[in-house]
Amino acid sequence: MIKGDREGRSRLEFGVLLTQGVVSGAPDRVLGEVVEQAIAAEALGFDLALMAEHKGSPEYFGSALPLAFAIAARTRIIRVGTAVAIAPLHHPVELAQDAAMLDQLSAGRLFLGLGAGYLGADFATIGVDIALRGRMLEETIQIVRLAWSGEEFSFSGPFHKLVDAQVLPRPFQQPIPNIYVGAATPAGVRRAATFGDGWITDARLDLPTMAKMAARYRELAGGSGRSARVYAVRYCWPSHNADAARAEFGPPCLSMARLLIEQGRLDDSRPFPVVDSVLLDRFLENRVIFGAPNECAYTIQRLQQEVGIDGLILIFRHPTGPALDRVVDAMTLFSREVVPLVS
């Protein structure tokens, strides 16, 4: 069991990021497995069960908050929400209402992560100009915070004009929940520092890049008078058997690496190798918490020392696998044998 008060902030928080879509199998079955993984995470003492979303990708489901509602209804302690919802693709008043309702339903367990988005297919699906995404994210955060007051408010910005708007009920958390901003670029880190209550990193960032961005984020957050909390997203697969780990986690991990390269999202100072085994080694090197419990703990300790993380949001299951029972086994091993080494 992962020990500690879920509202405490003096210890490292651990969460799971649930990243499945229609490519994962029959949607009714896969959605049920997503909920079951979240229930298992709570039983094992994880702090967070979070959803990602993409509107135009078979690798991810496109409705993160409705799925968070389903998880909230089946759990009692774990915090639920998004890492991240694509803010420009939601009307900010409706987003504020849905998030407030989730916070009330869960008695204050909402964790709201928002991002600007990056995939053209997501924006084409909704009919939003991707070139405006950064400014739309900033405006959305402003409106959501105003709406959460529970009082009538008016707002006039480049994208939304609101007169005497009101969102009821207001959130359970007081005065209002935090809003965490996902980012993987210098401009995104600036937004996280200026508008967010914390920064959610991107799983594709290698350790040296993340460390540099974290230092810049804290510098900018301090200048903005905002809190600076860092939640690192990392792929994760602990195992006592290295060969079995590569056999189980290697193929879906390699599939994700190829997808990120295809999307132009996997940055590296060196050219990416063509040979699968070499590419997998490169991907595991600085982006995955992988191996025996002591090896996983060492990787986490590096993140604590070099990035200064406050939380880890872990991806145990890619859209293409592994199977749920093996994922729960890996989560159990992590909870019982990795966490005690870093707590």
C-alpha positions in Angstrom: 0.0 0.0 0.0 1.3 3.5 -0.9 1.2 5.3 2.4 0.3 9.0 3.1 -2.5 11.5 3.2 -3.9 12.1 -0.3 -4.2 15.8 0.5 -0.6 16.0 1.8 2.0 17.6 -0.4 5.2 16.7 1.5 5.6 13.3 -0.2 5.8 12.1 -3.7 2.4 11.4 -5.2 1.9 8.5 -7.6 -0.8 8.2 -10.2 -1.8 6.1 -13.2 -2.6 7.6 -16.6 -5.2 5.5 -18.5 -4.4 5.7 -22.3 -6.6 3.4 -24.3 -8.7 3.9 -27.4 -10.5 2.0 -30.1 -7.3 0.4 -31.3 -7.2 -1.3 -27.9 -10.2 -3.5 -28.7 -14.0 -3.5 -28.4 -14.8 -0.2 -26.8 -17.3 -1.6 -24.3 -14.7 -4.1 -23.0 -11.8 -1.6 -23.0 -13.7 1.1 -21.2 -14.6 -1.5 -18.5 -11.0 -2.4 -18.2 -10.0 1.3 -17.8 -12.4 1.5 -14.8 -11.1 -1.8 -13.4 -7.5 -0.5 -13.7 -8.5 2.6 -11.8 -10.2 0.5 -9.1 -7.0 -1.6 -8.8 -4.9 1.6 -8.5 -7.0 2.8 -5.6 -6.8 -0.6 -3.8 -3.0 -0.5 -4.2 -2.8 3.0 -2.7 -2.1 5.1 -5.8 -3.1 8.8 -5.4 -4.4 9.6 -8.9 -6.3 7.9 -11.8 -6.2 10.2 -14.8 -7.4 10.2 -18.3 -5.9 11.6 -21.5 -8.0 12.5 -24.6 -7.7 12.9 -28.3 -10.6 13.7 -30.5 -9.2 12.3 -33.7 -6.9 9.4 -32.8 -7.8 5.7 -32.6 -5.1 5.3 -29.8 -7.1 7.4 -27.3 -10.8 7.9 -26.3 -12.0 11.4 -27.0 -14.1 12.0 -23.8 -11.9 12.1 -20.8 -14.2 13.7 -18.2 -17.2 11.3 -18.8 -14.8 8.5 -18.1 -13.6 10.2 -15.0 -17.2 10.4 -13.8 -17.5 6.6 -14.2 -14.3 6.1 -12.2 -15.4 8.5 -9.5 -18.6 6.6 -9.0 -16.7 3.3 -8.4 -14.0 4.7 -6.1 -13.8 6.5 -2.8 -10.3 7.9 -2.2 -8.2 8.2 -5.4 -8.3 11.6 -7.1 -9.8 11.5 -10.6 -9.6 13.7 -13.6 -7.5 14.5 -16.7 -3.9 14.7 -17.7 -4.8 16.3 -19.9 -8.1 17.5 -21.5 -7.5 19.6 -24.6 -8.8 23.0 -23.4 -9.4 24.7 -26.8 -11.8 21.9 -27.8 -14.1 22.5 -24.9 -16.4 25.5 -24.2 -14.9 26.9 -21.0 -18.3 27.3 -19.2 -19.3 23.8 -20.0 -15.8 22.6 -19.0 -16.1 24.5 -15.7 -19.6 23.0 -15.1 -18.5 19.4 -15.8 -15.4 19.7 -13.7 -17.3 21.2 -10.8 -19.9 18.4 -11.0 -17.1 15.8 -10.9 -15.6 17.5 -7.9 -18.9 17.4 -6.1 -19.7 13.8 -7.1 -16.2 12.7 -5.8 -16.3 14.9 -2.7 -13.3 17.0 -3.7 -11.2 14.5 -5.6 -11.0 16.4 -8.9 -7.6 16.7 -10.5 -7.9 18.9 -13.6 -5.1 18.9 -16.1 -5.5 21.0 -19.2 -3.4 21.4 -22.3 -3.3 23.3 -25.6 -3.2 20.2 -27.8 -0.9 19.4 -30.7 -2.6 17.0 -33.1 -4.2 18.6 -36.2 -6.7 15.7 -36.4 -8.1 16.7 -32.9 -8.7 20.3 -34.0 -10.1 19.3 -37.4 -12.6 17.0 -35.7 -14.0 19.8 -33.7 -13.5 22.6 -36.3 -11.1 24.7 -34.3 -8.1 26.5 -35.7 -5.0 24.8 -34.2 -3.0 28.0 -34.6 -5.1 29.6 -31.8 -4.6 26.9 -29.3 -2.2 28.6 -27.0 -4.3 31.7 -26.5 -7.4 29.7 -26.2 -6.0 27.6 -23.4 -5.0 30.8 -21.5 -8.5 32.2 -21.9 -10.2 29.0 -20.9 -8.2 28.8 -17.7 -9.3 32.4 -16.8 -12.9 31.7 -17.5 -13.0 28.4 -15.6 -11.6 30.1 -12.5 -14.1 32.9 -12.7 -16.9 30.4 -13.2 -15.9 28.3 -10.2 -16.6 31.3 -7.9 -20.3 30.4 -8.1 -21.2 34.0 -8.6 -22.4 35.7 -11.8 -19.5 37.0 -13.9 -18.9 38.6 -17.3 -15.9 38.2 -19.6 -14.8 39.6 -22.8 -11.9 38.1 -24.6 -10.7 37.2 -28.2 -12.7 34.0 -28.2 -15.6 34.2 -25.7 -18.0 37.0 -24.7 -20.0 36.2 -21.6 -22.5 38.4 -19.8 -23.9 37.5 -16.3 -22.8 33.9 -16.6 -23.0 31.6 -13.6 -21.9 28.0 -12.9 -23.7 26.0 -10.2 -22.9 24.1 -8.2 -19.5 25.5 -7.5 -16.7 22.9 -6.9 -16.5 21.0 -3.6 -12.9 22.0 -3.0 -12.4 25.4 -1.5 -11.7 28.1 -2.5 -11.4 26.3 -5.9 -9.5 23.3 -7.3 -6.1 23.6 -8.8 -5.6 23.6 -12.5 -2.5 21.9 -13.8 -1.1 22.6 -17.3 0.4 20.0 -19.5 3.3 21.2 -21.7 6.3 20.0 -23.7 7.6 23.2 -25.3 9.1 26.4 -24.0 5.9 28.4 -24.8 3.9 25.7 -23.0 6.1 25.8 -19.9 5.6 29.6 -19.8 1.9 29.1 -19.8 2.1 26.5 -17.1 4.1 29.0 -15.0 1.9 32.0 -15.7 -1.6 30.4 -15.6 -1.3 27.0 -13.9 -1.0 25.7 -10.4 1.4 23.1 -11.6 3.1 21.6 -14.7 2.4 18.2 -16.1 5.3 17.0 -18.3 5.0 14.9 -21.4 6.1 11.3 -21.4 8.1 11.9 -24.6 10.6 14.2 -22.9 13.9 12.7 -22.0 15.4 13.3 -18.6 17.9 16.1 -19.5 15.2 18.0 -21.4 12.7 17.7 -18.6 15.3 18.9 -16.1 16.1 22.0 -18.1 12.4 22.8 -18.6 11.7 22.2 -14.9 14.3 24.8 -13.9 12.9 27.3 -16.3 9.3 26.6 -15.1 10.2 27.2 -11.5 12.0 30.4 -12.4 9.0 31.7 -14.4 6.5 30.5 -11.7 8.4 32.4 -9.0 8.3 35.5 -11.1 4.5 35.1 -11.6 4.0 34.5 -7.8 2.4 31.1 -8.6 3.1 27.8 -6.9 5.5 25.5 -8.8 4.6 21.8 -8.7 5.9 19.3 -11.3 4.1 16.1 -12.2 6.3 13.9 -14.4 4.6 11.5 -16.9 6.5 8.4 -17.4 6.0 5.0 -18.9 6.6 2.3 -16.3 7.1 -1.5 -16.2 8.8 -3.0 -13.1 9.8 -6.7 -13.3 12.1 -9.2 -11.6 12.8 -10.8 -15.0 14.5 -8.5 -17.6 13.8 -10.8 -20.5 10.1 -11.2 -19.6 9.8 -7.4 -19.2 11.2 -6.7 -22.6 8.9 -9.4 -24.1 5.8 -8.0 -22.5 6.4 -4.3 -22.4 8.7 -4.0 -25.4 6.3 -4.4 -28.3 3.7 -1.8 -27.1 6.5 0.5 -26.0 8.1 0.2 -29.4 4.8 0.8 -31.1 4.4 4.0 -29.1 7.9 5.1 -30.0 7.2 4.6 -33.7 4.0 6.6 -33.4 5.7 9.5 -31.6 8.4 9.6 -34.3 5.8 9.5 -37.0 4.1 12.5 -35.4 7.4 14.3 -35.1 7.0 14.4 -31.3 10.0 12.4 -30.2 12.9 14.8 -29.9 16.4 13.6 -29.4 19.9 15.0 -30.0 20.8 11.8 -31.8 19.2 10.3 -35.0 16.7 7.5 -34.1 17.9 4.0 -35.0 16.0 1.9 -37.5 16.7 -1.4 -35.8 13.8 -2.2 -33.4 16.0 -3.5 -30.6 18.2 -0.5 -30.7 15.3 2.0 -30.8 13.7 0.2 -27.8 16.9 0.6 -25.9 17.0 4.3 -26.7 13.4 4.7 -25.7 13.8 2.8 -22.4 17.0 4.7 -21.6 15.6 8.1 -20.5 11.8 7.9 -20.8 10.8 4.7 -19.0 10.9 3.5 -15.4 11.9 0.0 -16.2 13.5 -3.1 -14.7 13.9 -4.6 -11.3 12.5 -2.6 -8.3 15.9 -1.2 -7.3 16.4 0.0 -10.9 13.0 1.6 -11.0 13.7 3.3 -7.7 17.0 4.6 -9.0 15.3 6.2 -12.0 12.7 7.8 -9.8 15.4 9.2 -7.5 17.1 10.7 -10.5 13.8 12.4 -11.4 13.6 13.7 -7.8 17.1 15.0 -7.8 17.4 16.4 -11.3 13.9 17.5 -12.0 12.5 18.0 -8.5 9.3 16.2 -9.2 6.3 16.4 -6.8 4.4 13.6 -8.4 4.7 10.7 -10.9 1.9 10.0 -13.4 2.7 6.5 -14.7 1.6 4.8 -17.9 1.6 1.0 -17.3 -0.5 0.2 -20.3 -0.1 1.5 -23.9 -3.1 1.6 -26.2 -1.8 -1.7 -27.6 -1.1 -3.5 -24.3 0.0 -5.3 -22.2 -3.1 -7.2 -21.0 -5.0 -5.9 -18.0 -4.1 -8.7 -15.7 -0.4 -8.2 -16.4 -0.8 -4.5 -15.9 -2.3 -5.0 -12.5 0.6 -7.3 -11.6 3.1 -4.6 -12.6 1.2 -2.0 -10.6 1.2 -4.3 -7.6 4.9 -4.9 -7.8 5.5 -1.2 -8.1 3.3 -0.4 -5.1 4.8 -3.1 -2.9 8.5 -3.1 -3.9 9.3 0.2 -5.7 7.5 2.8 -3.6 9.0 1.8 -0.3 12.5 2.4 -1.8 11.7 6.0 -2.7 9.4 6.9 0.2 
